[in-house]
Amino acid sequence: MALVKYGGGIIQMSGSIAGNTYARNRYGNYARAKTMPINPESPLQQTVRSTIAQIVARWSDTVTALQRSAWNTYADNVSMKNRLAETIHLSGFNHYVRCNALLVRAGFTRVDAAPVVFELPEMDPTLAITASETTQVVSVAYDDTAAWCDLDDAYMYLFLGAPQNPQRNFFAGPWKAMTPIEGDSGAPPTTPEAAASSFVLVEGQRLWMYARIQLPDGRLSEPFRADTFCAA
């Protein structure tokens, strides 16, 4: 579905209409021919679909009416941004799925009780990555003084993008999940975190990573990014 913002004529568009896709990057608005993604039924796709199906079923069959009402209250009080950077509010169901999808995929415990703090976790503006062809390791630097590091059942999820040519300036996927960094009240994680790359790394390639922080009550941050050029 395309979002269109009207002013003295159309001043902003995002999404697809007919055969065209409209979007915006740092250089401004652009349009391109719409492409239809293939559906290869990969193991990852099947896992994601199964995860969402489990969460949807749990919302209907296990989450109580009182809990659903609490998620709706949370949703009413937490604003989000759409693709036009306008403030919107998701439904309680949307937030329940959003907050539990990564937990279930990573094998962590679901959160059925809605958060009682009505704000998203802060993103980490210090996120930075380096990578090496020799070691095939990605080093992730982050703020290890952030509150989530000292909390049990809190996580920073990491997603590494497929390596790109060095001249490329934008990236929207595909991504592969890496092992999350787990908070710990007794022995908090320390920066940097070294992780084996999900892809084969070659010197000069450009890499992107995005991350999200999740707190024990289920609140999930917006994604935040870092990028680097692979070293020798």
N, C-alpha and C positions, 0 to 999 in steps of 0.2 A: 504494500500500500504506500502510495506517495503522500507526503505531507507538503502542503502548499501554503505559503504565507503571503497574504495580499496586502498591498499598500496602494501606491499610485501605479497599479499594474502589479504583476507578480514580482516580489522582491526576494523570495527565497523558496527553494524547492528541495525536497529530499525524498528519494524513493523512485519507484518506477511507474511510468504511464505508457501504455502501449509498448512500443519497442525501444523506449528510451529510459535510461536511468539517470537521475539527477542527484548530485552530491556536492560537497564543498570540501576543499582542503585549504592549506595555509595561503595558497595563491588566489583563492576565490571560488566561485561557483563553476561547475562544469557539468557537461552532459556527455554520455557515452551510450553506445548501443547496448541494450540489455542482453545479458548472456544467461542462459539457463544452466544451473549447475547440474552435474551428473549425479546419479544416485546409485553408487556402487555397492551399497549395503556393506560398507566396511565394518570391521569389528568395533571401531570407535563409534561409528554412527549407531550401530545396534546397541552399544552400551549406553549411549546418551538417551536414545529413545526409551530403552528399558527403564533407565533411571527416572525419567520424567513420568513415565506411566506409573511407576511405583509411588511416586510422590502424589500424583493426582488421585490415585486410588486411596492413598492414606488420608488425604484431605477429606474425601467423601465418606470413608468407612471407619476411620479411627479418630481423627481430630474431632473433639466435641464441639457442640454448638457454641459453648462459652468460649472455647479457644478460637474458633473461627471469628467470633465477634471481636475478640481481642486483636486478632490479626487485622481486621478491618479498621479498628481504632488506630493501630500502628500505621496502617497505610494512609489514613486520613491526615496524619500528622507528619508524615515524611514526604517531602517533595523530591521529585526526580527531574532530570532534564531529558527532553526528547531530542531527536536529531536536528531540530532547528534551535536547540538551546533554550527552548521555552519550558517553563515550570509546569509539570504535570503531576498527577497522583495515580499510582497504580492501585489495583484492588488488593485486598488482604490475601486472596488466593495467589495473585502474582508474586507478592512478597514471600509467601510461604514456599512457593516453588523456587523462587530466586535464592532464598536463604538456605534451602536444603539440597539443591541439586549438586553443588560441589561437595558437600558433606557426604552424601550418599556415594558419589563416584569415588571419593577417596577412602571409603570404608569407615568413616567416622559416624558418630551417633547423630541421628536426626534430632531436630529441635521442633517440638510440637507447640510448646508454649510461646506465645508472641513476646517479642521484646517489650520492655516497659520504658526504655529510654528511646525517645523519639528523634533520633538522629543517626546518620550513617557513620561508620568508623572513618577516621581521617585517613587519607592516602599518604604515602611516604614520598615526599618530594626528593629525598636523597637517593632513591633507587638508582643504581648504576651497575653495568655489567662489563666484564672483559671476557675474551675468549682466546683460545690458543689452538692452532692446528696441531702442534706437537703433542699436547696433552689430551686434546679432544674434551677439554673441560671448560665449562662456563662458570666464572666466579661472579657471585651476586653480592653486591654491597648494599646495605640497608641500615636504617637507624635502629640499632639494637637497644636504644634507651626508650623506645616507644612502649606504651603501656601494654600492648598485646603480647610482647615478648615475655612478660612476667605472669601471664595468665594461662592456667591449664585449659585445654580445649579451645585455644585460640590458634589461628593459623595464618600464614602468608602463602597463598597459592601462587605458583609460578608457571607461566606458559611461554615456551620458546617458539619463535617463528622459524619457518624454513629459511635457510640462508639465501640471500639475494645478491645480485650483482652490485658492486660498490656504488654505481651511479644512481641506484634506485633511492628515491626519497620518501616513499610512502609504502605502507604494508598493512594489509588487512587479513592475513592468514594465508595458508593454514597454520595452526598452532598445535603444539603437543604439550600436554601437561607434564611437569617435572615433579619430583617429590616435594610436597609442601614443607615449609619450615614451621615447626611446631613450637608454640609458646610453652613455657614450663616455669611454674612458680618457684621450684627448687633450684633448677639449673637452666636459666634462660639461654636461648641461643645467642651466639655472638657472630658478628659480621667479620669477614665475608663468608658466604656459604659457597663451597665448591661442589659442583654437580656435573656428572658426566652428561655430555650433550645428547639431546634426542636426535640430532642429525649429524652427519659427517661434516666436519668443519674444514675449510680451506682458507689459507691466508688471503686477506683482502676482501673476503665476503662481508656483506653487511648483515647484522643480526638485530632482530627486535625481540624484546621480552615484555610481557605485561604481567601485572600482579594484582592480586586482591587480598585484602585483610579481612578476616572473619573473627568475630568475638564469640565468647562462650554462649551468649544469649542468641546467637544466630545472625546478628546484624552483619551485613556484608558490604564492604566498601565498593565504590566505583572503581573501575580498572585504572591503573596508572602504568606508565611505560618507561622503558630505557632502551637505548640502542648502542651499538658499537661496531667497529670493524675488526674482523678476526686477525689476530697477530700470528706470527710464525710459530 
